[in-house]
Amino acid sequence: MVESVELPSRLGILPFRNKVLLPGAIIRIRCTSSSSVKLVEQELWQREEKGLIGILPVRDDADASAIGPVLSQGVGSDSGDRSSRVQSGTSDSQRVDGKNHQEVIQWHSRGVAARALQLSRGVEKPSGRVTYTVVLEGLCRFTVQELSTRGTYYTARISHSEMTKEEMEQVEQDPEFVSLSRQFKATAMELISVLEQKQKTGGRIKVLLETVPVHKLADIFVASFEMSFEEQLSMLDSVDLRVRLSKAMELVDRHLQSIRVAEKITQKVEGQLSKSQKEFLLRQQMRAIKEELGDDHDEDDLVALERKMQSAEMPANIWKHAQRELRSLKKMQPQQPGYNSLRVYLELLADLPWKKATEEHELDLKAAKERLDSDHYGLVKVKQRIIEYLAVRKLKPDARGPVLCFVGPPGVGKTSLASSIAAALGRKFVRISLGGVKDEADIRGHRRTYIGSMPGRLIDGLKRVAVCNPVMLLDEIDKTGSDVRGDPASALLEVLDPEQNKKFNDHYLNVPFDLSNVVFVATANRMQPIPPPLLDRMEVIELPGYTPEEKLKIAMHHLIPRVLEQHGLSAEFLQIPEAMVKLVIQRYTREAGVRNLERNLAALARAAAVRVVERDQTAPLNKDVHQVSSPLLENRLSDGAEVDMEVIPIGADHEMPNPLRMASPLVVDEAMLEKVLGPPRFDDREAAERVISPGISVGLVWTAFGGEVQFVEATAMSGKGELHLTGQLGDVIKESAQIALTWVRARATDLKLAAACESNLLEGRDIHIHFPAGAVPKDGPSAGVTLVTALVSLFGKKRVRADTAMTGEMTLRGLVLPVGGIKDKILAAHRYGIKRVILPERNLKDLAEVPSAVLASLEILLAKRMEDVLEQAFEGGCPWRLHPKL
């Protein structure tokens, strides 16, 4: 501390708006404005330790005393962190700026001289502006005699305002002052003790209280308090030591009393709480605050949760369990680890539809048929089964019907059929996707002991739909897996069993839930991956692919209107003739469903949308301004007459032109197809082009995406009599190839494929059989007859008919056995342009499912033995065919 400070006659002035720096206090400021930077640079930076500046309070209040001129341009000082030797704090931004408007600035007549304890210089990037960070210490008071400017900042002629040494010695001997100083120190010590108990601080302040003189202690001690600007100015103006100490005493005492009142209120609130309620202190205080504010209409969260649980209509045993859990929740603090998980669990119990159900309207089978026909074209057998299901529900609403499982390739309408069932029943619809599910907890839920536990998908779906009797779709049920976390398919056994799902036990709920009112519908692409016990609980309804004729009808009645609506178009913008739709089906799509067909139609719609928008941008008229042409109007204008209106006769057709309406709709043709969709991907000549040499045959196979045509290629080369198989084949199809080769070798002489003395066909050569599309896995027994035909063609050096495809399993004795997927395979042959299909004789019954239009375009050939297949597979029959006696 400096006892006496020698002040110069003039000081550079740094204005503080609504802030006061008292002697002995310390403040940290950052100077960024040009005026404050110039002041610091000239008065402090260049003079180093000898530099002094004046801190002068500034305010806009007209009642404050002011001297100096009324300024039209202000001087800015920047924000700083204000502190003192007692307690540090942060001040607000100080700025006196009048560049944009005229501002009346009131300067206080008294300020404080300050010196720099720390000074650092910086440069802002990328502007390159120089800034200063200054730590200032208040030294002594001064009075402004005259205020003037020096460049961009202010200076003032000042006079010293502090009491002289002799005056202070005289005051210190005054008994009244001695008593006041003792009382001030006692009150200050009491305040420090209270703060030390509350904040564990105050040791450093006690040292100041014992070492600093009283005339400086008042300023330093008061500077650490939060007080108004008026009180700060009052302390600054208190030059007389007695007055200053008296005001400081008043401020310290007031601060002490406010702390005591706060403690008294806290003790009063704590005294009103019982021992068991102390843990709810914060909640009680919050409730008291709400009551004081008149905001007590909001119910407590737990009370609202309890009312919600009461309205959930839980069964009696579950309600007892929920009440027990709720009592546990009320005893817990919100900060406890299990509080949130228990609350989420109770909220789930309250949200579940224990007895809330959708009221079914009276079933109207005629309306249901119309709804199915409008949503789906074809699928006669499937729709008939759904109508039968609905009829049984109408006769006996509480009947537990079978679980329908729609099996078919993608894009044939399995999911939409389930949605139609929900619409016909008047129930809500919820879809549960099971594709890729490998964890049993996805079905049964996690146990609540685990972190991040949650209910299973079934319970979560019922919570979302908020009724206990929805139509629930178990989508992609064939794509569930199993690993160390369990088998979801096994968990579904309980769900789909009417005798067990009355008390379905979800691990998260840990209470039984009745699923008997839920109508379950499942979808799958294949039946093979579904475990037999699960498949036994469902009634499988197969949805084969659509014929080209059915696709054409679907496109014209469903897909094209939907695509046009999705792209903001109509028939007056884009027209797709039936002939072009047929070309899209034949040349760009070979699928069982219609998804790729819809994508191609959407591509045409996007191309049309581009043309419409381009024409709109080149339209000569604004959308809201239309040109009206009228001979009557032109004649009157030519005569110079004033025209008020033109009378248009009633019934006359005066349609205003729409600037977005094209002169003629865009009609899709073959050129546009190739431009938008690219060159054709498929054609009917593929089979003829590939079956150009002996050793190639055409087979029919079934996949998850419907039926497909599979070519089989065989060739011979020099070797040791080995058989090579390629094309990513499974074990079953490899065995079929071995059987086919064995049968051909055994019948080589009978089929005149080798002379009697050359019965070994493989002597000196190897056979290589390849299934093209090697990236696609292949397996199954239905390629047996195709393999034999390819080998006979290879050894006999005679080509197989390119318009003939075949399927069937064969035995070592040459019998042709029936296979599955006949309808899908025949539809695939029809899509590829095949004209003749060879089938096992025992598959004749399966032809009843094939549309009559497809059968009319194909020649179906039935075979009982392998010789029958060879007779039909080659042009002109099989001339070497014999009739061995078996």
RATAQUI-V427183 format. One line per field, one symbol per residue. psi: psi as a letter, one per 40 degrees, with the letter a starting at -180 (. if undefined). burial: # if it has 16 or more other ideal C-beta (glycine too) atoms within 10 Angstrom, else .. Layout:
psi=???
burial=???
This chain:
psi=ihdhhhiidiihhhhhhfihhiheihihihhdidddddddddddddebeehiihhhihieheeiiiiiihiehihhiiiihhiaedhiahiihhhhhfdeihhhhhhiehahhiihdhhiiihiiedehhiihhhihhciiihhdhhiigbeiiiihiiheiiiddddddddehddddddddddddddddddddddddefiedddddddddhidddddddddeeihiiddddddddegdhdddddddddddddddddddddddddddddddehideedefddddddddddddeffeehiiddddddddddeefiidddddddddddddddeiideidedddddddddddddigdehihhhihhhdddddddddddhiafddddddddddddddddgdehgiihhhhhiiieefdddddddddddefiihhhhhehehehddddeiiieeihfiiiiddddddddefiefihhhgifeeeiaiaeeahddddedddehdededghhhdddeiihhedehhhhiiididdehidddddeihhhhgiiiidddddddddddddddddddefiadedhhhiddddddddddehgidaedddddddddddddddddddddddehdiidehhhhhhddddddddeeihhdihhhiheigghhihdehidiihhhadddddddeaihdiieedddddgeiiehihihihieeaiihhihhiiiihaffihhhifgiiddddddddddddddddedddefeiidefehdeheiihhhhhifeehiiiieeeddddddddddddefhiiheehiiiiiiideeihiiiifddddddddddeeidhhhiideeddeedehidddddeihhhihdiddddddediheahdehigih.
burial=......#...#######################.######.####.....#########....#.#.#..#..#######.######...#..###........############..#..........###############..#.....####.#..###....#..#.....#..##..##.##..##.##......#..#..##..#.############.....########..#..######.###.##................................................##..#..#.#...##.##..##..#............##.##.###.###...#....#....##.##..#####..##..##.##..##........#############.#########.####.#.#..#.########.#....##########..#.##############.....####.#######...#..#.####.#.#.#.#########....#...##.##..###############..###..##..#.#...##.#...##.############.###.######.###..#..#..................................................#.#...##...#........##...#..#######################......#.#.#.#...#..##.###.###.###.#.##......##....#####......#.#################.#############...###########################..#..##..##..#..##..###.##########...#.#......
